[in-house]
Amino acid sequence: MKNDKLDSIAIAKLGLSDNLKTSVMPTQVVLELSALVRKYYKLIDTRSPVLISSKAIFMLFFLNI
């Protein structure tokens, strides 16, 4: 059973302790680099099936004459 009062006490105790870890927001450059890397890998993932199918079409039309 969830109890907001108990949860708020637990959160307050966590905030007072020294074990609380903080997060760091990345800079705009790091965010843009992450987006570019994601796009790169997505392009690579879509490129592979296209290359495989184009090689199959090439083999079908040009080598089975």
Secondary structure by P-SEA (a helix, b strand, c coil): cccaaaaaaaaaaaaacccbbbbbbbcaaaaaaaaaaaaaaaaaaaaaaaaaaaaaaaaaccccc
